[in-house]
Each structure stands twice: as C-alpha cells, then as structure tokens.
Amino acid sequence: MSTMSEEYININTVAQVKGLKSNRSLRLEINKLESKYISRKIKVNGGISYEILFSSLDPEIQKKGFSTG
C-alpha cells in the first residue's frame, strides 16, 4: 500500500493547482541539475510527459490536495 507522499503527480495537475497557465515553468525547473522537485519521465502518445513526486512538492501545494487515479 503506497501513501500519498510516495505517489507521482502529473505535471499538468501540479501546474493547475499552482494556478499556472501552462506547465512550462515546471518543466524548466525539473530539468535543472539541482531541481527542488523529484520527477520522472513517462512515455505518452506522441512524446514524453513528466510526473513530480508528491513529497517533493512545496508544503502549501501538498496541503491543497490531489485526487490521483
């Protein structure tokens, strides 16, 4: 059984919760060598998308909550 802190959240969902118009700034951040986020690449139709580890998100973003799945 995994806890919420061990789950990865789609980058588009994170951008929406943060109130961003796109996920561009998040993509730039997670591609830095010393990013504050822990992320992974996933293959999707036509390319690659990203997911961010829930526990690496800012505490105020974690408190807003997510529905995964």
Buried (B, 14 or more C-beta within 10 A) or exposed (E): EEEEEEBBBBBBBBBEBBEEEEBEEBBEEBEEEEBEBBBEEEEEEEEEBBBBBBBBBEEEBBEEEBEEE
